[in-house]
Amino acid sequence: MKKLFLLIMLSPLFVHSQDIPKNANTIIIKGVSFEQVVNNLLDSGFKIDKIDKEYHTVKTEYRKVCTDCVPELYLDVRVKDSIATITGKWKSTANLFFPATTNENAYIFEIKNERDKVPKRCFAIMNNFAKALNSQISYSKL
């Protein structure tokens, strides 16, 4: 019984999870349909900005990264041959030097797996969306 308990406790150390490369900006999901992606976006709280059913592309509206913060993000998804490719951008209108910054002159950044707080949080939101599709995931820098 002790051996079984020890084996169960140590098993997470032997399970290999895919490391996300630094600066990865694209998530690729295999084995999903366009309909699954769109439904999952809606279920994840995203609103659709643009959708092309012929070319299987969808862009979400900007949404806040958190309830009490300024940064917002959107996702771009394309599904081709049951493979979804997810990228996105985030923006911030916060500016310490010019507090009256508006959406028209917001700072826009590519969502990447970085160490900094906001980019890391944006990538986590994109990654959580991808994981919710329950399919094979890979990461790349395109």
C-alpha positions as CSV (number, residue, x, y, z in Angstrom):
1,M,0.0,0.0,0.0
2,K,2.9,2.4,0.8
3,K,4.5,1.7,-2.5
4,L,1.2,2.4,-4.4
5,F,0.8,5.7,-2.4
6,L,4.4,6.6,-3.2
7,L,4.0,5.8,-6.9
8,I,0.8,8.0,-7.1
9,M,2.5,10.9,-5.3
10,L,5.6,10.8,-7.6
11,S,3.7,10.2,-10.9
12,P,3.4,13.9,-11.7
13,L,7.1,14.1,-11.8
14,F,7.3,11.6,-14.6
15,V,4.5,13.0,-16.7
16,H,5.9,15.2,-19.4
17,S,3.9,18.3,-20.2
18,Q,4.8,20.4,-23.1
19,D,6.9,23.5,-22.2
20,I,5.6,26.6,-23.8
21,P,8.5,28.3,-25.7
22,K,9.5,31.8,-24.6
23,N,7.9,34.4,-26.9
24,A,5.5,31.8,-28.5
25,N,2.8,33.8,-30.2
26,T,0.8,31.1,-31.8
27,I,-1.2,28.2,-30.4
28,I,-2.1,25.3,-32.8
29,I,-4.9,22.9,-31.9
30,K,-5.4,19.7,-33.9
31,G,-8.7,17.9,-34.3
32,V,-11.2,20.7,-33.9
33,S,-14.0,22.1,-36.0
34,F,-14.8,25.7,-36.8
35,E,-18.1,25.3,-35.0
36,Q,-16.3,24.0,-31.8
37,V,-14.0,27.0,-31.9
38,V,-16.7,29.6,-32.3
39,N,-18.9,28.0,-29.6
40,N,-15.9,27.8,-27.2
41,L,-15.1,31.5,-27.8
42,L,-18.7,32.4,-26.9
43,D,-18.6,30.0,-23.9
44,S,-15.4,31.7,-22.8
45,G,-17.0,35.1,-22.6
46,F,-15.7,36.5,-25.9
47,K,-17.9,38.4,-28.3
48,I,-17.5,37.9,-32.1
49,D,-16.3,40.9,-34.0
50,K,-15.9,39.3,-37.5
51,I,-16.6,35.8,-38.7
52,D,-16.0,34.3,-42.2
53,K,-17.8,31.0,-42.5
54,E,-16.3,30.4,-46.0
55,Y,-12.6,30.7,-44.9
56,H,-13.3,29.6,-41.3
57,T,-11.8,32.7,-39.6
58,V,-13.1,34.5,-36.6
59,K,-11.9,37.6,-34.7
60,T,-13.2,38.5,-31.3
61,E,-14.0,42.0,-30.0
62,Y,-11.5,43.5,-27.5
63,R,-12.2,42.3,-24.0
64,K,-10.7,43.4,-20.7
65,V,-7.8,41.3,-19.4
66,C,-9.2,41.6,-15.9
67,T,-12.1,43.5,-14.3
68,D,-10.1,46.2,-12.6
69,C,-7.4,46.9,-15.3
70,V,-7.0,48.9,-18.5
71,P,-5.4,46.3,-20.9
72,E,-7.7,44.6,-23.4
73,L,-7.1,41.7,-25.8
74,Y,-8.7,40.1,-28.9
75,L,-8.1,36.7,-30.5
76,D,-7.8,35.7,-34.2
77,V,-8.6,32.1,-35.0
78,R,-8.4,30.2,-38.3
79,V,-9.5,26.6,-38.7
80,K,-8.2,24.7,-41.7
81,D,-8.3,20.9,-42.1
82,S,-9.4,20.5,-38.5
83,I,-6.4,22.5,-37.2
84,A,-7.0,25.8,-35.4
85,T,-4.4,28.5,-35.4
86,I,-4.8,31.1,-32.6
87,T,-3.0,34.4,-32.4
88,G,-4.0,37.7,-30.8
89,K,-3.2,41.2,-29.8
90,W,-3.5,43.2,-26.6
91,K,-3.7,47.0,-26.1
92,S,-3.4,49.5,-23.4
93,T,-4.5,53.1,-23.3
94,A,-2.7,53.6,-20.0
95,N,0.2,56.1,-20.3
96,L,1.9,57.5,-17.2
97,F,3.2,60.6,-19.2
98,F,0.0,61.4,-21.1
99,P,-3.0,60.2,-19.0
100,A,-5.5,61.4,-21.6
101,T,-4.5,58.6,-24.1
102,T,-7.6,57.3,-26.0
103,N,-8.4,54.1,-27.9
104,E,-7.4,55.8,-31.2
105,N,-3.7,56.1,-30.0
106,A,-3.6,53.0,-27.8
107,Y,-0.4,50.9,-27.6
108,I,-1.0,47.6,-29.4
109,F,1.1,44.5,-28.8
110,E,1.2,40.9,-30.1
111,I,0.2,38.3,-27.5
112,K,3.4,36.4,-26.6
113,N,4.5,34.1,-23.9
114,E,6.6,36.6,-21.9
115,R,7.6,37.1,-18.3
116,D,6.0,40.5,-17.9
117,K,2.7,40.6,-16.0
118,V,0.3,41.8,-18.8
119,P,1.7,39.8,-21.7
120,K,1.9,36.7,-19.5
121,R,-1.8,37.2,-18.4
122,C,-2.9,37.7,-22.0
123,F,-1.1,34.6,-23.2
124,A,-2.7,32.6,-20.3
125,I,-6.2,33.7,-21.4
126,M,-5.4,32.6,-25.0
127,N,-3.9,29.3,-23.7
128,N,-6.9,28.7,-21.4
129,F,-9.2,29.1,-24.4
130,A,-7.1,26.6,-26.3
131,K,-7.1,24.1,-23.5
132,A,-10.8,24.3,-23.1
133,L,-11.1,22.7,-26.6
134,N,-9.7,19.4,-25.1
135,S,-7.5,18.6,-28.1
136,Q,-3.8,18.3,-28.9
137,I,-2.0,21.6,-28.4
138,S,1.3,22.9,-29.7
139,Y,3.0,26.2,-29.5
140,S,5.2,28.1,-32.0
141,K,6.6,31.5,-32.8
142,L,5.5,32.6,-36.3
